């Protein structure tokens, strides 16, 4: 019984350590887009360590609120989705997210 409890506790502890708050995910997206200018969807998610299925709603929400811009570019019979940061996104990162991280730094 004790062994099972310790096993579950260590798994929970490990998972909670790997969790990244959604505000930091948004900041990572904005910073990467600011750093690189324009990124395709695959590169953006890879650089930020995100999963498309799990985090697509965050990208859609940020686009809907005007923080990032989504552009579809034709590539043969397919379309490539690229993202870049809007001025509103850059300003939000500078005025809100940077002071937030200064006040509540991430624990690595």
JOQUIVEN-V95080 format. One record per helix or strand of 2 or more residues. SS is the DSSP state (h for helix, s for strand). FROM is the first residue (numbers start at 0). TO is the last residue. If there is no record, write none. Layout:
ss=<SS & SS>
from=<FROM & FROM>
to=<TO & TO>
//
This chain:
ss=<h & h & s & h & h & s & s & h>
from=<1 & 21 & 37 & 40 & 51 & 67 & 77 & 86>
to=<17 & 35 & 39 & 47 & 63 & 74 & 84 & 102>
//
